[in-house]
């Protein structure tokens, strides 16, 4: 088995090979991602939308996140498992932030957590890293801030905003983040942040200049159609294939084609004849 990926391994990759990251929300998808050799698996709060059916990420709870992180941790033997800190699990204060982050490592098997934003979040991030909890930062479009942002919108589209984003990235590094996700920012801005930051950047809708990329599992495989962002390349259409398979199953059940003899079990030799005699 290959050596397990850790936060220090990710941090040390700056300037080397490109990093791959995918979301996953259960044992089976984590197992597949791990077998595919992906470096990191993020148990994203996006599970609120693609798994639990909410309209945004704000509704998912700590208990729900812990449940899914446990399942992913069982499936991932090599990849670094990163738990997304859900909305209001770290916003209220340093003590809550450290306690909830610690639960993901202690109770669910994660080896890092992800936190959105900088600014007021910096003391909480510094406290987490000070408590020996690896933290992945997240800048640009931060879905937990959509009420303030007014929706899912591209960020840092002006030179001034780009400068602020770079400053925030450097502040995250100072607070101890081992890498930073950049979401929905112009490619030129992401490339500039990547040049300035001494830790890897992981892009999602941030162009090819980042040190790595992350996409949602369900987007990659074509399993979720409610939201189809421009940056989400679909590598398969398993949603369509799954629906067609289910339709064939339904048709065969109704026609009697399924189950056939190959899907059924026989009695022990001679016992079926005895059963028929009993029925007479």
C-alpha positions in Angstrom: 0.0 0.0 0.0 1.2 3.5 -0.8 2.2 5.8 2.0 -0.6 7.8 3.6 -0.9 11.4 2.4 -0.7 13.9 5.3 -1.0 17.6 5.7 2.8 18.1 5.8 3.1 16.0 2.6 0.6 18.3 0.9 2.3 21.5 2.1 5.7 20.2 0.9 4.4 19.6 -2.6 4.4 23.3 -3.4 6.2 23.8 -6.7 6.2 20.1 -7.4 3.5 17.9 -8.9 -0.1 19.0 -9.3 -2.5 17.9 -6.5 -5.8 16.2 -7.0 -8.8 16.5 -4.6 -12.4 15.3 -4.8 -15.3 15.5 -2.4 -16.8 12.3 -1.2 -19.6 11.6 1.3 -19.8 7.9 2.0 -17.6 4.7 2.2 -18.1 3.5 -1.3 -17.2 6.8 -3.0 -14.2 7.3 -0.7 -13.0 3.8 -1.5 -13.2 4.5 -5.2 -11.4 7.9 -4.9 -8.7 6.3 -2.7 -8.2 3.4 -5.2 -8.0 6.0 -8.0 -5.0 7.5 -6.2 -6.4 11.0 -5.4 -4.3 12.9 -2.9 -7.1 14.4 -0.8 -10.8 13.6 -0.1 -12.9 16.5 1.2 -16.1 15.6 3.0 -17.6 18.8 1.9 -20.6 20.6 3.4 -21.9 20.4 -0.2 -23.4 17.1 1.0 -26.2 19.3 2.2 -27.1 19.9 -1.4 -26.1 16.8 -3.4 -26.9 14.2 -0.8 -29.4 15.7 1.6 -31.4 17.8 -0.9 -31.0 21.3 0.6 -30.8 24.4 -1.6 -27.5 25.5 0.0 -24.8 24.4 2.4 -26.0 26.3 5.5 -28.4 23.6 6.8 -26.0 20.7 7.4 -25.2 20.1 11.0 -22.1 18.9 13.0 -23.8 15.6 13.7 -24.5 15.0 10.0 -21.0 16.0 9.0 -19.5 13.7 11.6 -21.6 10.8 10.4 -20.4 11.2 6.8 -16.7 11.8 7.8 -16.7 8.6 9.7 -17.9 6.7 6.6 -15.4 8.3 4.3 -12.6 7.7 6.8 -13.4 4.0 6.7 -13.0 4.0 2.9 -9.9 6.1 2.5 -6.7 4.3 3.5 -4.2 6.5 1.7 -5.8 9.9 0.8 -5.8 12.8 3.3 -9.4 13.1 4.6 -10.4 16.7 5.2 -13.6 17.5 7.0 -15.5 20.6 6.1 -16.4 22.7 9.2 -20.1 23.4 8.7 -21.8 26.8 9.1 -21.8 28.1 12.7 -19.5 25.3 14.0 -16.6 27.8 14.2 -18.0 31.2 13.8 -19.2 32.0 17.3 -15.8 31.8 19.1 -12.4 30.2 19.4 -13.5 27.6 22.0 -16.3 26.3 19.8 -14.0 26.3 16.8 -11.3 24.2 18.4 -13.7 21.8 20.1 -15.6 21.1 16.9 -12.5 20.8 14.8 -11.1 18.4 17.3 -14.2 16.2 17.1 -13.6 15.6 13.4 -10.1 14.2 14.2 -10.9 12.4 17.4 -14.4 11.0 16.7 -14.5 10.7 12.9 -11.0 9.9 11.7 -10.4 13.1 9.6 -6.8 14.3 9.5 -7.5 17.9 8.7 -10.4 20.4 8.6 -11.4 23.1 6.1 -12.5 26.6 7.2 -13.9 29.3 5.0 -12.8 32.9 5.1 -10.1 35.0 6.7 -10.5 38.2 8.7 -12.5 37.4 11.8 -11.8 33.7 11.2 -8.0 34.1 11.6 -7.9 33.9 15.4 -10.0 30.7 15.3 -7.7 29.1 12.6 -4.6 30.1 14.6 -6.2 28.4 17.7 -7.0 25.3 15.7 -3.5 25.0 14.3 -2.1 25.8 17.7 -4.1 22.8 19.0 -2.3 20.6 16.4 -5.3 20.5 14.0 -4.2 20.9 10.4 -6.4 23.5 8.6 -7.1 23.9 4.9 -8.2 27.5 4.2 -10.9 28.5 1.7 -11.1 31.9 -0.1 -13.0 33.4 -3.0 -16.5 32.2 -3.3 -17.2 30.9 0.2 -20.6 29.1 0.1 -21.3 29.6 3.8 -21.4 33.4 3.0 -23.9 33.4 0.2 -26.5 35.3 2.4 -23.9 38.2 2.5 -22.7 37.7 -1.1 -26.2 37.5 -2.5 -25.7 34.1 -4.2 -23.0 32.0 -5.9 -21.0 34.7 -7.6 -17.4 34.9 -9.0 -15.2 36.8 -6.6 -12.1 39.1 -6.9 -12.8 40.4 -10.4 -11.1 43.8 -9.8 -7.4 44.5 -9.1 -8.3 45.9 -5.7 -10.3 42.8 -4.8 -7.5 40.6 -6.1 -5.0 42.4 -3.9 -7.3 41.8 -0.9 -7.5 38.1 -1.8 -3.8 37.8 -1.9 -3.5 39.5 1.5 -6.1 37.1 2.9 -4.2 34.1 1.6 -0.9 35.3 3.2 -2.8 35.9 6.5 -4.1 32.3 6.3 -0.6 31.1 5.9 0.5 33.1 8.9 -2.4 31.5 10.9 -1.0 28.1 10.0 -3.0 26.8 7.0 -1.2 24.0 5.1 -3.0 24.8 1.8 -5.7 27.1 0.5 -8.8 26.4 -1.7 -9.5 29.2 -4.2 -13.1 29.0 -5.5 -14.7 30.9 -8.4 -12.0 33.5 -8.9 -10.5 34.7 -12.2 -7.7 32.5 -13.5 -5.2 35.4 -13.5 -6.0 36.2 -9.9 -5.7 32.6 -8.7 -2.3 32.4 -10.5 -1.1 35.5 -8.7 -2.2 34.2 -5.3 -0.5 30.9 -6.1 2.8 32.7 -6.9 2.5 34.7 -3.6 1.5 32.0 -1.3 4.2 29.6 0.1 1.6 26.8 0.5 -0.3 25.0 -2.2 -3.5 26.4 -3.7 -6.3 24.1 -4.7 -8.5 25.6 -7.4 -12.2 25.1 -8.1 -13.3 27.4 -10.9 -10.0 29.2 -10.5 -8.1 28.2 -13.6 -5.1 26.1 -14.3 -2.5 28.2 -12.4 -3.3 26.6 -9.0 -1.1 23.9 -7.5 -4.0 21.5 -7.5 -7.7 21.1 -8.3 -10.9 19.9 -6.5 -14.3 19.0 -7.9 -17.4 17.6 -6.4 -17.7 13.8 -6.8 -21.3 14.0 -8.1 -20.3 16.7 -10.7 -17.4 14.6 -12.0 -19.7 11.5 -12.5 -22.8 13.4 -13.7 -24.9 12.4 -10.7 -26.3 15.9 -9.8 -28.1 18.2 -12.2 -29.8 20.8 -10.0 -26.7 23.0 -10.1 -24.2 22.8 -13.0 -21.4 25.3 -12.5 -19.3 26.3 -15.5 -16.1 25.0 -13.9 -17.5 21.5 -13.1 -16.3 19.2 -15.9 -18.3 16.0 -16.2 -16.2 12.9 -16.9 -19.1 10.5 -17.0 -22.9 10.6 -17.1 -23.7 8.0 -14.4 -26.9 9.7 -13.5 -28.4 9.0 -16.9 -26.9 5.5 -17.0 -28.4 4.8 -13.5 -31.8 6.0 -14.5 -31.8 3.9 -17.6 -30.7 0.8 -15.6 -33.5 1.4 -13.1 -36.0 1.7 -16.0 -34.8 -1.6 -17.4 -35.2 -3.2 -14.0 -38.7 -1.9 -13.6 -39.6 -3.2 -17.1 -38.2 -6.7 -16.4 -40.0 -7.0 -13.1 -43.3 -6.0 -14.7 -42.8 -8.4 -17.6 -41.6 -11.3 -15.4 -38.2 -11.4 -17.1 -36.5 -10.8 -13.8 -35.7 -12.8 -11.7 -34.7 -15.6 -14.0 -33.4 -19.1 -13.1 -29.9 -17.8 -12.8 -31.0 -15.4 -10.0 -33.0 -18.0 -8.1 -32.0 -20.8 -5.6 -32.9 -24.5 -5.9 -33.9 -26.8 -3.1 -31.7 -29.7 -2.0 -31.8 -32.8 -4.3 -35.1 -34.7 -4.0 -36.7 -32.1 -1.6 -38.7 -30.4 -4.3 -40.5 -33.6 -5.1 -41.3 -34.1 -1.4 -42.7 -30.6 -1.3 -45.0 -31.3 -4.2 -46.3 -34.5 -2.5 -47.0 -32.5 0.6 -49.0 -30.0 -1.4 -51.3 -32.7 -2.9 
